[in-house]
Amino acid sequence: MPRDHFVLMHYFIIFFVLLSTSSLATAQQRQSSNISRGSSLTPTKTSSWLSSSGLYAFGFYQRGNGGYAVGVFLAGIPEKTVVWTARRDDSPVSANSTLLFTTAEGRLVLQIAQSGQEDTTY
């Protein structure tokens, strides 16, 4: 009887190790998501990129009456808690603005719809 328990325990340990390895690989795949060049954000459609942990997001958030700002905020809660704002002293941008991840250096370009101007300081 003791030998049967030993064999059973051996198979259980192998199963547990394989299951753990599979779960770890799945978790690592989720965390390795990158933002590719050419991706964009707008205040009214895809407004933010989620961090790999899912705790933070980067993108547009509503600021003031009808305007938007770009920043980092806590994700997954109805009321956005802003952690950081880019150029916080500037006026909010309109809903027609676009934030592009572009160029060979991987810069963020803010295209402001009203003026047609581009701001590459992000």
NORWOTA-V424929 format. One line per field, one symbol per residue. burial: b if it has 24 or more other ideal C-beta (glycine too) atoms within 12 Angstrom, else e. A space follows every 10 residues. Layout:
# NORWOTA-V424929
burial=???
This chain:
# NORWOTA-V424929
burial=eeeeeeeeee eeeeeeeeee eeeeeeeeee eeeebeeeeb bbbeeebbbe eeeeeebbbb bbbeeeebbb bbbebeeeeb ebeebbeeee ebbbeebbbb beeeeeebbb bbeeeeeeee eb
